Amino acid sequence: MSESLPHVEIFTDGACFGNPGPGGWAAVLRSGKAAKELSGGEWDTTNNRMELTAALRALEALDRPCQVDLYTDSTYLARGVTEWMKGWKARGWQKKGGELKNVDLWQALDAALARHQVSWHWLRGHAGHPANERADQLARSAIPHRR
């Protein structure tokens, strides 16, 4: 991919009420002056699944290959992609100790990553970064509630 790719910043977050329980995910995408917010929720999920879903849906929302700076407060997501995924793939999507949790989302995320040049950045959650705080707010608001 060339250096002339459009640049996008993505801030993601996941939230869960109970773990497992109802959860929400969100992403804030910024490119130049343009911004887009995405969010959604599931009734029976985990926080880790919502963190993965946020990154996946954000990357899938990009309509062409991009240079992406992706910010997350999830060490599970950041380390999974930057440290562990290569080994999981080499072992047929298995952990050293056996079954890999959330393999469906890891595989989909791997496919989405193949289209883009992504730099991963870990942010401390709830530390006052406006876009990260917005993603957190959107994720919590997307949690389905029984009425």
Phi and psi in radians as a Rosetta constraint file:
Dihedral C 1 N 2 CA 2 C 2 CIRCULARHARMONIC -1.610 0.35
Dihedral N 2 CA 2 C 2 N 3 CIRCULARHARMONIC 2.928 0.35
Dihedral C 2 N 3 CA 3 C 3 CIRCULARHARMONIC -1.249 0.35
Dihedral N 3 CA 3 C 3 N 4 CIRCULARHARMONIC -0.220 0.35
Dihedral C 3 N 4 CA 4 C 4 CIRCULARHARMONIC -1.506 0.35
Dihedral N 4 CA 4 C 4 N 5 CIRCULARHARMONIC 0.207 0.35
Dihedral C 4 N 5 CA 5 C 5 CIRCULARHARMONIC -1.156 0.35
Dihedral N 5 CA 5 C 5 N 6 CIRCULARHARMONIC 2.563 0.35
Dihedral C 5 N 6 CA 6 C 6 CIRCULARHARMONIC -1.062 0.35
Dihedral N 6 CA 6 C 6 N 7 CIRCULARHARMONIC 2.502 0.35
Dihedral C 6 N 7 CA 7 C 7 CIRCULARHARMONIC -1.730 0.35
Dihedral N 7 CA 7 C 7 N 8 CIRCULARHARMONIC 2.324 0.35
Dihedral C 7 N 8 CA 8 C 8 CIRCULARHARMONIC -2.314 0.35
Dihedral N 8 CA 8 C 8 N 9 CIRCULARHARMONIC 2.382 0.35
Dihedral C 8 N 9 CA 9 C 9 CIRCULARHARMONIC -1.782 0.35
Dihedral N 9 CA 9 C 9 N 10 CIRCULARHARMONIC 2.351 0.35
Dihedral C 9 N 10 CA 10 C 10 CIRCULARHARMONIC -2.223 0.35
Dihedral N 10 CA 10 C 10 N 11 CIRCULARHARMONIC 2.267 0.35
Dihedral C 10 N 11 CA 11 C 11 CIRCULARHARMONIC -2.049 0.35
Dihedral N 11 CA 11 C 11 N 12 CIRCULARHARMONIC 2.172 0.35
Dihedral C 11 N 12 CA 12 C 12 CIRCULARHARMONIC -2.132 0.35
Dihedral N 12 CA 12 C 12 N 13 CIRCULARHARMONIC 2.738 0.35
Dihedral C 12 N 13 CA 13 C 13 CIRCULARHARMONIC -2.772 0.35
Dihedral N 13 CA 13 C 13 N 14 CIRCULARHARMONIC 2.692 0.35
Dihedral C 13 N 14 CA 14 C 14 CIRCULARHARMONIC -2.257 0.35
Dihedral N 14 CA 14 C 14 N 15 CIRCULARHARMONIC 2.705 0.35
Dihedral C 14 N 15 CA 15 C 15 CIRCULARHARMONIC -2.560 0.35
Dihedral N 15 CA 15 C 15 N 16 CIRCULARHARMONIC 2.652 0.35
Dihedral C 15 N 16 CA 16 C 16 CIRCULARHARMONIC -2.536 0.35
Dihedral N 16 CA 16 C 16 N 17 CIRCULARHARMONIC 2.452 0.35
Dihedral C 16 N 17 CA 17 C 17 CIRCULARHARMONIC -1.790 0.35
Dihedral N 17 CA 17 C 17 N 18 CIRCULARHARMONIC 1.696 0.35
Dihedral C 17 N 18 CA 18 C 18 CIRCULARHARMONIC 1.529 0.35
Dihedral N 18 CA 18 C 18 N 19 CIRCULARHARMONIC 2.793 0.35
Dihedral C 18 N 19 CA 19 C 19 CIRCULARHARMONIC -2.605 0.35
Dihedral N 19 CA 19 C 19 N 20 CIRCULARHARMONIC 1.529 0.35
Dihedral C 19 N 20 CA 20 C 20 CIRCULARHARMONIC -1.416 0.35
Dihedral N 20 CA 20 C 20 N 21 CIRCULARHARMONIC 2.888 0.35
Dihedral C 20 N 21 CA 21 C 21 CIRCULARHARMONIC 2.949 0.35
Dihedral N 21 CA 21 C 21 N 22 CIRCULARHARMONIC -2.936 0.35
Dihedral C 21 N 22 CA 22 C 22 CIRCULARHARMONIC -1.194 0.35
Dihedral N 22 CA 22 C 22 N 23 CIRCULARHARMONIC 2.467 0.35
Dihedral C 22 N 23 CA 23 C 23 CIRCULARHARMONIC -2.471 0.35
Dihedral N 23 CA 23 C 23 N 24 CIRCULARHARMONIC 2.888 0.35
Dihedral C 23 N 24 CA 24 C 24 CIRCULARHARMONIC -2.396 0.35
Dihedral N 24 CA 24 C 24 N 25 CIRCULARHARMONIC 2.731 0.35
Dihedral C 24 N 25 CA 25 C 25 CIRCULARHARMONIC -2.356 0.35
Dihedral N 25 CA 25 C 25 N 26 CIRCULARHARMONIC 2.727 0.35
Dihedral C 25 N 26 CA 26 C 26 CIRCULARHARMONIC -2.736 0.35
Dihedral N 26 CA 26 C 26 N 27 CIRCULARHARMONIC 2.739 0.35
Dihedral C 26 N 27 CA 27 C 27 CIRCULARHARMONIC -2.544 0.35
Dihedral N 27 CA 27 C 27 N 28 CIRCULARHARMONIC 2.454 0.35
Dihedral C 27 N 28 CA 28 C 28 CIRCULARHARMONIC -1.976 0.35
Dihedral N 28 CA 28 C 28 N 29 CIRCULARHARMONIC 2.089 0.35
Dihedral C 28 N 29 CA 29 C 29 CIRCULARHARMONIC -1.908 0.35
Dihedral N 29 CA 29 C 29 N 30 CIRCULARHARMONIC 2.325 0.35
Dihedral C 29 N 30 CA 30 C 30 CIRCULARHARMONIC -2.330 0.35
Dihedral N 30 CA 30 C 30 N 31 CIRCULARHARMONIC 2.341 0.35
Dihedral C 30 N 31 CA 31 C 31 CIRCULARHARMONIC -2.530 0.35
Dihedral N 31 CA 31 C 31 N 32 CIRCULARHARMONIC 1.931 0.35
Dihedral C 31 N 32 CA 32 C 32 CIRCULARHARMONIC 1.065 0.35
Dihedral N 32 CA 32 C 32 N 33 CIRCULARHARMONIC -2.199 0.35
Dihedral C 32 N 33 CA 33 C 33 CIRCULARHARMONIC -1.584 0.35
Dihedral N 33 CA 33 C 33 N 34 CIRCULARHARMONIC -0.134 0.35
Dihedral C 33 N 34 CA 34 C 34 CIRCULARHARMONIC -1.484 0.35
Dihedral N 34 CA 34 C 34 N 35 CIRCULARHARMONIC 2.515 0.35
Dihedral C 34 N 35 CA 35 C 35 CIRCULARHARMONIC -2.494 0.35
Dihedral N 35 CA 35 C 35 N 36 CIRCULARHARMONIC 2.607 0.35
Dihedral C 35 N 36 CA 36 C 36 CIRCULARHARMONIC -2.501 0.35
Dihedral N 36 CA 36 C 36 N 37 CIRCULARHARMONIC 2.476 0.35
Dihedral C 36 N 37 CA 37 C 37 CIRCULARHARMONIC -2.074 0.35
Dihedral N 37 CA 37 C 37 N 38 CIRCULARHARMONIC 2.377 0.35
Dihedral C 37 N 38 CA 38 C 38 CIRCULARHARMONIC -2.199 0.35
Dihedral N 38 CA 38 C 38 N 39 CIRCULARHARMONIC 2.544 0.35
Dihedral C 38 N 39 CA 39 C 39 CIRCULARHARMONIC -2.813 0.35
Dihedral N 39 CA 39 C 39 N 40 CIRCULARHARMONIC 2.830 0.35
Dihedral C 39 N 40 CA 40 C 40 CIRCULARHARMONIC -2.986 0.35
Dihedral N 40 CA 40 C 40 N 41 CIRCULARHARMONIC 3.035 0.35
Dihedral C 40 N 41 CA 41 C 41 CIRCULARHARMONIC -2.578 0.35
Dihedral N 41 CA 41 C 41 N 42 CIRCULARHARMONIC 2.895 0.35
Dihedral C 41 N 42 CA 42 C 42 CIRCULARHARMONIC -2.418 0.35
Dihedral N 42 CA 42 C 42 N 43 CIRCULARHARMONIC 2.632 0.35
Dihedral C 42 N 43 CA 43 C 43 CIRCULARHARMONIC -1.327 0.35
Dihedral N 43 CA 43 C 43 N 44 CIRCULARHARMONIC -0.667 0.35
Dihedral C 43 N 44 CA 44 C 44 CIRCULARHARMONIC -2.319 0.35
Dihedral N 44 CA 44 C 44 N 45 CIRCULARHARMONIC 1.751 0.35
Dihedral C 44 N 45 CA 45 C 45 CIRCULARHARMONIC -2.668 0.35
Dihedral N 45 CA 45 C 45 N 46 CIRCULARHARMONIC -2.996 0.35
Dihedral C 45 N 46 CA 46 C 46 CIRCULARHARMONIC -2.235 0.35
Dihedral N 46 CA 46 C 46 N 47 CIRCULARHARMONIC 2.851 0.35
Dihedral C 46 N 47 CA 47 C 47 CIRCULARHARMONIC -1.054 0.35
Dihedral N 47 CA 47 C 47 N 48 CIRCULARHARMONIC -0.735 0.35
Dihedral C 47 N 48 CA 48 C 48 CIRCULARHARMONIC -1.079 0.35
Dihedral N 48 CA 48 C 48 N 49 CIRCULARHARMONIC -0.695 0.35
Dihedral C 48 N 49 CA 49 C 49 CIRCULARHARMONIC -1.114 0.35
Dihedral N 49 CA 49 C 49 N 50 CIRCULARHARMONIC -0.640 0.35
Dihedral C 49 N 50 CA 50 C 50 CIRCULARHARMONIC -1.225 0.35
Dihedral N 50 CA 50 C 50 N 51 CIRCULARHARMONIC -0.637 0.35
Dihedral C 50 N 51 CA 51 C 51 CIRCULARHARMONIC -1.092 0.35
Dihedral N 51 CA 51 C 51 N 52 CIRCULARHARMONIC -0.793 0.35
Dihedral C 51 N 52 CA 52 C 52 CIRCULARHARMONIC -1.126 0.35
Dihedral N 52 CA 52 C 52 N 53 CIRCULARHARMONIC -0.750 0.35
Dihedral C 52 N 53 CA 53 C 53 CIRCULARHARMONIC -1.085 0.35
Dihedral N 53 CA 53 C 53 N 54 CIRCULARHARMONIC -0.692 0.35
Dihedral C 53 N 54 CA 54 C 54 CIRCULARHARMONIC -1.042 0.35
Dihedral N 54 CA 54 C 54 N 55 CIRCULARHARMONIC -0.836 0.35
Dihedral C 54 N 55 CA 55 C 55 CIRCULARHARMONIC -1.149 0.35
Dihedral N 55 CA 55 C 55 N 56 CIRCULARHARMONIC -0.752 0.35
Dihedral C 55 N 56 CA 56 C 56 CIRCULARHARMONIC -1.058 0.35
Dihedral N 56 CA 56 C 56 N 57 CIRCULARHARMONIC -0.896 0.35
Dihedral C 56 N 57 CA 57 C 57 CIRCULARHARMONIC -1.110 0.35
Dihedral N 57 CA 57 C 57 N 58 CIRCULARHARMONIC -0.616 0.35
Dihedral C 57 N 58 CA 58 C 58 CIRCULARHARMONIC -1.144 0.35
Dihedral N 58 CA 58 C 58 N 59 CIRCULARHARMONIC -0.804 0.35
Dihedral C 58 N 59 CA 59 C 59 CIRCULARHARMONIC -1.159 0.35
Dihedral N 59 CA 59 C 59 N 60 CIRCULARHARMONIC -0.655 0.35
Dihedral C 59 N 60 CA 60 C 60 CIRCULARHARMONIC -1.174 0.35
Dihedral N 60 CA 60 C 60 N 61 CIRCULARHARMONIC -0.420 0.35
Dihedral C 60 N 61 CA 61 C 61 CIRCULARHARMONIC -1.315 0.35
Dihedral N 61 CA 61 C 61 N 62 CIRCULARHARMONIC -0.276 0.35
Dihedral C 61 N 62 CA 62 C 62 CIRCULARHARMONIC -1.330 0.35
Dihedral N 62 CA 62 C 62 N 63 CIRCULARHARMONIC 2.158 0.35
Dihedral C 62 N 63 CA 63 C 63 CIRCULARHARMONIC -1.472 0.35
Dihedral N 63 CA 63 C 63 N 64 CIRCULARHARMONIC -0.040 0.35
Dihedral C 63 N 64 CA 64 C 64 CIRCULARHARMONIC -2.694 0.35
Dihedral N 64 CA 64 C 64 N 65 CIRCULARHARMONIC 2.858 0.35
Dihedral C 64 N 65 CA 65 C 65 CIRCULARHARMONIC -1.009 0.35
Dihedral N 65 CA 65 C 65 N 66 CIRCULARHARMONIC 2.444 0.35
Dihedral C 65 N 66 CA 66 C 66 CIRCULARHARMONIC -2.427 0.35
Dihedral N 66 CA 66 C 66 N 67 CIRCULARHARMONIC 2.802 0.35
Dihedral C 66 N 67 CA 67 C 67 CIRCULARHARMONIC -1.597 0.35
Dihedral N 67 CA 67 C 67 N 68 CIRCULARHARMONIC 2.061 0.35
Dihedral C 67 N 68 CA 68 C 68 CIRCULARHARMONIC -2.083 0.35
Dihedral N 68 CA 68 C 68 N 69 CIRCULARHARMONIC 2.338 0.35
Dihedral C 68 N 69 CA 69 C 69 CIRCULARHARMONIC -1.845 0.35
Dihedral N 69 CA 69 C 69 N 70 CIRCULARHARMONIC 1.921 0.35
Dihedral C 69 N 70 CA 70 C 70 CIRCULARHARMONIC -1.855 0.35
Dihedral N 70 CA 70 C 70 N 71 CIRCULARHARMONIC 2.170 0.35
Dihedral C 70 N 71 CA 71 C 71 CIRCULARHARMONIC -1.923 0.35
Dihedral N 71 CA 71 C 71 N 72 CIRCULARHARMONIC 2.286 0.35
Dihedral C 71 N 72 CA 72 C 72 CIRCULARHARMONIC -2.458 0.35
Dihedral N 72 CA 72 C 72 N 73 CIRCULARHARMONIC 2.640 0.35
Dihedral C 72 N 73 CA 73 C 73 CIRCULARHARMONIC -1.772 0.35
Dihedral N 73 CA 73 C 73 N 74 CIRCULARHARMONIC 0.189 0.35
Dihedral C 73 N 74 CA 74 C 74 CIRCULARHARMONIC -1.708 0.35
Dihedral N 74 CA 74 C 74 N 75 CIRCULARHARMONIC 1.965 0.35
Dihedral C 74 N 75 CA 75 C 75 CIRCULARHARMONIC -1.182 0.35
Dihedral N 75 CA 75 C 75 N 76 CIRCULARHARMONIC -0.543 0.35
Dihedral C 75 N 76 CA 76 C 76 CIRCULARHARMONIC -1.026 0.35
Dihedral N 76 CA 76 C 76 N 77 CIRCULARHARMONIC -0.836 0.35
Dihedral C 76 N 77 CA 77 C 77 CIRCULARHARMONIC -1.189 0.35
Dihedral N 77 CA 77 C 77 N 78 CIRCULARHARMONIC -0.894 0.35
Dihedral C 77 N 78 CA 78 C 78 CIRCULARHARMONIC -1.083 0.35
Dihedral N 78 CA 78 C 78 N 79 CIRCULARHARMONIC -0.844 0.35
Dihedral C 78 N 79 CA 79 C 79 CIRCULARHARMONIC -1.247 0.35
Dihedral N 79 CA 79 C 79 N 80 CIRCULARHARMONIC -0.591 0.35
Dihedral C 79 N 80 CA 80 C 80 CIRCULARHARMONIC -1.006 0.35
Dihedral N 80 CA 80 C 80 N 81 CIRCULARHARMONIC -0.801 0.35
Dihedral C 80 N 81 CA 81 C 81 CIRCULARHARMONIC -1.309 0.35
Dihedral N 81 CA 81 C 81 N 82 CIRCULARHARMONIC -0.800 0.35
Dihedral C 81 N 82 CA 82 C 82 CIRCULARHARMONIC -1.492 0.35
Dihedral N 82 CA 82 C 82 N 83 CIRCULARHARMONIC -0.396 0.35
Dihedral C 82 N 83 CA 83 C 83 CIRCULARHARMONIC -2.087 0.35
Dihedral N 83 CA 83 C 83 N 84 CIRCULARHARMONIC -0.720 0.35
Dihedral C 83 N 84 CA 84 C 84 CIRCULARHARMONIC -1.735 0.35
Dihedral N 84 CA 84 C 84 N 85 CIRCULARHARMONIC -0.514 0.35
Dihedral C 84 N 85 CA 85 C 85 CIRCULARHARMONIC -1.020 0.35
Dihedral N 85 CA 85 C 85 N 86 CIRCULARHARMONIC -0.724 0.35
Dihedral C 85 N 86 CA 86 C 86 CIRCULARHARMONIC -1.001 0.35
Dihedral N 86 CA 86 C 86 N 87 CIRCULARHARMONIC -0.770 0.35
Dihedral C 86 N 87 CA 87 C 87 CIRCULARHARMONIC -1.165 0.35
Dihedral N 87 CA 87 C 87 N 88 CIRCULARHARMONIC -0.719 0.35
Dihedral C 87 N 88 CA 88 C 88 CIRCULARHARMONIC -1.045 0.35
Dihedral N 88 CA 88 C 88 N 89 CIRCULARHARMONIC -0.770 0.35
Dihedral C 88 N 89 CA 89 C 89 CIRCULARHARMONIC -1.110 0.35
Dihedral N 89 CA 89 C 89 N 90 CIRCULARHARMONIC -0.742 0.35
Dihedral C 89 N 90 CA 90 C 90 CIRCULARHARMONIC -1.109 0.35
Dihedral N 90 CA 90 C 90 N 91 CIRCULARHARMONIC -0.495 0.35
Dihedral C 90 N 91 CA 91 C 91 CIRCULARHARMONIC -1.683 0.35
Dihedral N 91 CA 91 C 91 N 92 CIRCULARHARMONIC 0.331 0.35
Dihedral C 91 N 92 CA 92 C 92 CIRCULARHARMONIC 1.214 0.35
Dihedral N 92 CA 92 C 92 N 93 CIRCULARHARMONIC 0.717 0.35
Dihedral C 92 N 93 CA 93 C 93 CIRCULARHARMONIC 1.054 0.35
Dihedral N 93 CA 93 C 93 N 94 CIRCULARHARMONIC 0.801 0.35
Dihedral C 93 N 94 CA 94 C 94 CIRCULARHARMONIC -2.159 0.35
Dihedral N 94 CA 94 C 94 N 95 CIRCULARHARMONIC 2.614 0.35
Dihedral C 94 N 95 CA 95 C 95 CIRCULARHARMONIC -1.411 0.35
Dihedral N 95 CA 95 C 95 N 96 CIRCULARHARMONIC 2.896 0.35
Dihedral C 95 N 96 CA 96 C 96 CIRCULARHARMONIC -1.001 0.35
Dihedral N 96 CA 96 C 96 N 97 CIRCULARHARMONIC -0.634 0.35
Dihedral C 96 N 97 CA 97 C 97 CIRCULARHARMONIC -1.575 0.35
Dihedral N 97 CA 97 C 97 N 98 CIRCULARHARMONIC 0.067 0.35
Dihedral C 97 N 98 CA 98 C 98 CIRCULARHARMONIC 2.310 0.35
Dihedral N 98 CA 98 C 98 N 99 CIRCULARHARMONIC -2.353 0.35
Dihedral C 98 N 99 CA 99 C 99 CIRCULARHARMONIC -1.145 0.35
Dihedral N 99 CA 99 C 99 N 100 CIRCULARHARMONIC 2.377 0.35
Dihedral C 99 N 100 CA 100 C 100 CIRCULARHARMONIC -1.625 0.35
Dihedral N 100 CA 100 C 100 N 101 CIRCULARHARMONIC 2.160 0.35
Dihedral C 100 N 101 CA 101 C 101 CIRCULARHARMONIC -1.274 0.35
Dihedral N 101 CA 101 C 101 N 102 CIRCULARHARMONIC 2.587 0.35
Dihedral C 101 N 102 CA 102 C 102 CIRCULARHARMONIC 1.090 0.35
Dihedral N 102 CA 102 C 102 N 103 CIRCULARHARMONIC 0.520 0.35
Dihedral C 102 N 103 CA 103 C 103 CIRCULARHARMONIC -1.018 0.35
Dihedral N 103 CA 103 C 103 N 104 CIRCULARHARMONIC -0.599 0.35
Dihedral C 103 N 104 CA 104 C 104 CIRCULARHARMONIC -1.061 0.35
Dihedral N 104 CA 104 C 104 N 105 CIRCULARHARMONIC -0.737 0.35
Dihedral C 104 N 105 CA 105 C 105 CIRCULARHARMONIC -1.307 0.35
Dihedral N 105 CA 105 C 105 N 106 CIRCULARHARMONIC -0.664 0.35
Dihedral C 105 N 106 CA 106 C 106 CIRCULARHARMONIC -1.067 0.35
Dihedral N 106 CA 106 C 106 N 107 CIRCULARHARMONIC -0.741 0.35
Dihedral C 106 N 107 CA 107 C 107 CIRCULARHARMONIC -1.164 0.35
Dihedral N 107 CA 107 C 107 N 108 CIRCULARHARMONIC -0.730 0.35
Dihedral C 107 N 108 CA 108 C 108 CIRCULARHARMONIC -1.150 0.35
Dihedral N 108 CA 108 C 108 N 109 CIRCULARHARMONIC -0.683 0.35
Dihedral C 108 N 109 CA 109 C 109 CIRCULARHARMONIC -1.135 0.35
Dihedral N 109 CA 109 C 109 N 110 CIRCULARHARMONIC -0.720 0.35
Dihedral C 109 N 110 CA 110 C 110 CIRCULARHARMONIC -1.016 0.35
Dihedral N 110 CA 110 C 110 N 111 CIRCULARHARMONIC -0.763 0.35
Dihedral C 110 N 111 CA 111 C 111 CIRCULARHARMONIC -1.135 0.35
Dihedral N 111 CA 111 C 111 N 112 CIRCULARHARMONIC -0.722 0.35
Dihedral C 111 N 112 CA 112 C 112 CIRCULARHARMONIC -1.166 0.35
Dihedral N 112 CA 112 C 112 N 113 CIRCULARHARMONIC -0.639 0.35
Dihedral C 112 N 113 CA 113 C 113 CIRCULARHARMONIC -1.147 0.35
Dihedral N 113 CA 113 C 113 N 114 CIRCULARHARMONIC -0.492 0.35
Dihedral C 113 N 114 CA 114 C 114 CIRCULARHARMONIC -1.099 0.35
Dihedral N 114 CA 114 C 114 N 115 CIRCULARHARMONIC -0.396 0.35
Dihedral C 114 N 115 CA 115 C 115 CIRCULARHARMONIC -1.445 0.35
Dihedral N 115 CA 115 C 115 N 116 CIRCULARHARMONIC -0.289 0.35
Dihedral C 115 N 116 CA 116 C 116 CIRCULARHARMONIC -2.234 0.35
Dihedral N 116 CA 116 C 116 N 117 CIRCULARHARMONIC 2.851 0.35
Dihedral C 116 N 117 CA 117 C 117 CIRCULARHARMONIC -1.729 0.35
Dihedral N 117 CA 117 C 117 N 118 CIRCULARHARMONIC 1.882 0.35
Dihedral C 117 N 118 CA 118 C 118 CIRCULARHARMONIC -2.004 0.35
Dihedral N 118 CA 118 C 118 N 119 CIRCULARHARMONIC 2.240 0.35
Dihedral C 118 N 119 CA 119 C 119 CIRCULARHARMONIC -1.853 0.35
Dihedral N 119 CA 119 C 119 N 120 CIRCULARHARMONIC 2.243 0.35
Dihedral C 119 N 120 CA 120 C 120 CIRCULARHARMONIC -1.709 0.35
Dihedral N 120 CA 120 C 120 N 121 CIRCULARHARMONIC 2.402 0.35
Dihedral C 120 N 121 CA 121 C 121 CIRCULARHARMONIC -2.345 0.35
Dihedral N 121 CA 121 C 121 N 122 CIRCULARHARMONIC 2.217 0.35
Dihedral C 121 N 122 CA 122 C 122 CIRCULARHARMONIC -1.639 0.35
Dihedral N 122 CA 122 C 122 N 123 CIRCULARHARMONIC 2.314 0.35
Dihedral C 122 N 123 CA 123 C 123 CIRCULARHARMONIC -2.038 0.35
Dihedral N 123 CA 123 C 123 N 124 CIRCULARHARMONIC 2.484 0.35
Dihedral C 123 N 124 CA 124 C 124 CIRCULARHARMONIC -1.185 0.35
Dihedral N 124 CA 124 C 124 N 125 CIRCULARHARMONIC 2.239 0.35
Dihedral C 124 N 125 CA 125 C 125 CIRCULARHARMONIC -1.198 0.35
Dihedral N 125 CA 125 C 125 N 126 CIRCULARHARMONIC 2.608 0.35
Dihedral C 125 N 126 CA 126 C 126 CIRCULARHARMONIC 0.997 0.35
Dihedral N 126 CA 126 C 126 N 127 CIRCULARHARMONIC 0.638 0.35
Dihedral C 126 N 127 CA 127 C 127 CIRCULARHARMONIC -1.873 0.35
Dihedral N 127 CA 127 C 127 N 128 CIRCULARHARMONIC 0.171 0.35
Dihedral C 127 N 128 CA 128 C 128 CIRCULARHARMONIC 1.678 0.35
Dihedral N 128 CA 128 C 128 N 129 CIRCULARHARMONIC 0.054 0.35
Dihedral C 128 N 129 CA 129 C 129 CIRCULARHARMONIC -1.257 0.35
Dihedral N 129 CA 129 C 129 N 130 CIRCULARHARMONIC 2.109 0.35
Dihedral C 129 N 130 CA 130 C 130 CIRCULARHARMONIC -0.965 0.35
Dihedral N 130 CA 130 C 130 N 131 CIRCULARHARMONIC -0.785 0.35
Dihedral C 130 N 131 CA 131 C 131 CIRCULARHARMONIC -1.239 0.35
Dihedral N 131 CA 131 C 131 N 132 CIRCULARHARMONIC -0.627 0.35
Dihedral C 131 N 132 CA 132 C 132 CIRCULARHARMONIC -1.179 0.35
Dihedral N 132 CA 132 C 132 N 133 CIRCULARHARMONIC -0.710 0.35
Dihedral C 132 N 133 CA 133 C 133 CIRCULARHARMONIC -1.124 0.35
Dihedral N 133 CA 133 C 133 N 134 CIRCULARHARMONIC -0.660 0.35
Dihedral C 133 N 134 CA 134 C 134 CIRCULARHARMONIC -1.136 0.35
Dihedral N 134 CA 134 C 134 N 135 CIRCULARHARMONIC -0.758 0.35
Dihedral C 134 N 135 CA 135 C 135 CIRCULARHARMONIC -1.065 0.35
Dihedral N 135 CA 135 C 135 N 136 CIRCULARHARMONIC -0.719 0.35
Dihedral C 135 N 136 CA 136 C 136 CIRCULARHARMONIC -1.074 0.35
Dihedral N 136 CA 136 C 136 N 137 CIRCULARHARMONIC -0.784 0.35
Dihedral C 136 N 137 CA 137 C 137 CIRCULARHARMONIC -1.070 0.35
Dihedral N 137 CA 137 C 137 N 138 CIRCULARHARMONIC -0.786 0.35
Dihedral C 137 N 138 CA 138 C 138 CIRCULARHARMONIC -1.127 0.35
Dihedral N 138 CA 138 C 138 N 139 CIRCULARHARMONIC -0.730 0.35
Dihedral C 138 N 139 CA 139 C 139 CIRCULARHARMONIC -1.100 0.35
Dihedral N 139 CA 139 C 139 N 140 CIRCULARHARMONIC -0.787 0.35
Dihedral C 139 N 140 CA 140 C 140 CIRCULARHARMONIC -1.134 0.35
Dihedral N 140 CA 140 C 140 N 141 CIRCULARHARMONIC -0.646 0.35
Dihedral C 140 N 141 CA 141 C 141 CIRCULARHARMONIC -1.213 0.35
Dihedral N 141 CA 141 C 141 N 142 CIRCULARHARMONIC -0.411 0.35
Dihedral C 141 N 142 CA 142 C 142 CIRCULARHARMONIC -1.489 0.35
Dihedral N 142 CA 142 C 142 N 143 CIRCULARHARMONIC -0.119 0.35
Dihedral C 142 N 143 CA 143 C 143 CIRCULARHARMONIC -1.133 0.35
Dihedral N 143 CA 143 C 143 N 144 CIRCULARHARMONIC 2.170 0.35
Dihedral C 143 N 144 CA 144 C 144 CIRCULARHARMONIC -1.191 0.35
Dihedral N 144 CA 144 C 144 N 145 CIRCULARHARMONIC 2.468 0.35
Dihedral C 144 N 145 CA 145 C 145 CIRCULARHARMONIC -2.157 0.35
Dihedral N 145 CA 145 C 145 N 146 CIRCULARHARMONIC 2.413 0.35
Dihedral C 145 N 146 CA 146 C 146 CIRCULARHARMONIC -1.253 0.35
Dihedral N 146 CA 146 C 146 N 147 CIRCULARHARMONIC 2.422 0.35
